[in-house]
Amino acid sequence: MLNVAITTSVTEVLPAANRGAQDIVVQNQSDVTLWLAFGANCATLAAGLGLKLEPGDIYVIDRPTSHRRICAIHEDTGDKTLHVQLV
């Protein structure tokens, strides 16, 4: 388990090398919407684009080997927390 500080710049949440064959659970533990992108989509990630995670939302990524990496961003101020757990 780890908490990743998400900023207004694209933040790599989990590099491809660290995924293995496990499922990944992410939870938005902040007070604002976070946006996620996977693989090559990280290059074009911006607030308003990607998978939308509202405060408290949980998203399970099964079979993560289909994704190269996971990135996130937000459009508020300061750092926001995304909880990541490999299961």
C-alpha positions in Angstrom: 0.0 0.0 0.0 1.2 3.5 -0.7 -0.2 7.0 -0.9 0.8 9.0 -3.9 0.8 12.8 -3.9 -1.0 14.0 -7.0 -0.3 17.5 -8.4 -1.5 19.7 -11.2 1.2 18.2 -13.4 1.0 14.6 -14.6 2.2 12.3 -11.8 3.2 8.7 -12.5 1.2 6.7 -9.9 2.7 3.4 -10.7 5.5 2.7 -13.2 5.0 -0.3 -15.5 7.9 -2.2 -13.9 6.2 -2.3 -10.5 2.8 -3.8 -11.5 3.6 -7.4 -11.9 0.5 -9.6 -12.5 -1.4 -8.2 -9.5 -4.7 -6.3 -9.4 -4.5 -2.7 -8.4 -6.9 -0.8 -6.3 -6.9 3.0 -6.3 -8.9 5.3 -4.0 -9.2 9.0 -4.2 -8.5 10.2 -0.7 -8.6 13.9 -1.5 -11.3 16.5 -1.6 -11.2 17.1 -5.3 -11.7 15.1 -8.6 -8.6 13.2 -9.8 -8.1 12.1 -13.4 -6.3 8.8 -14.3 -4.8 7.7 -17.5 -3.1 4.4 -18.6 -0.1 3.6 -20.8 0.4 6.0 -23.8 -2.6 8.1 -22.7 -0.4 9.5 -19.9 1.2 11.8 -22.5 -2.1 13.5 -23.2 -3.6 13.5 -19.7 -5.2 16.7 -18.5 -7.8 17.7 -16.0 -11.1 16.8 -17.6 -9.7 14.0 -19.7 -9.2 10.4 -18.6 -10.9 8.2 -15.9 -12.7 10.5 -13.4 -12.3 9.7 -9.7 -14.5 11.7 -7.4 -13.5 12.1 -3.7 -13.8 8.7 -2.0 -14.2 6.8 -5.3 -12.5 3.4 -5.6 -11.4 1.9 -8.9 -10.1 -1.7 -9.3 -7.8 -2.4 -12.2 -7.7 -6.1 -12.9 -5.2 -7.7 -15.2 -3.0 -4.6 -15.1 -0.5 -6.1 -17.5 -2.6 -4.6 -20.3 -1.5 -1.1 -19.1 2.0 0.2 -19.4 1.8 2.6 -16.5 -0.7 4.6 -14.5 -0.7 8.4 -14.2 -2.9 11.0 -12.5 -3.6 14.7 -12.3 -5.9 17.2 -10.6 -6.9 20.8 -11.3 -7.1 22.3 -7.8 -4.2 23.6 -5.7 -1.6 21.7 -3.6 -1.0 18.0 -3.4 -3.9 15.5 -3.3 -3.7 11.9 -2.2 -4.4 8.8 -4.2 -4.2 5.6 -2.2 -2.7 2.7 -4.3 -2.9 -1.0 -3.2 -1.6 -4.1 -5.0 -3.7 -7.1 -4.3 
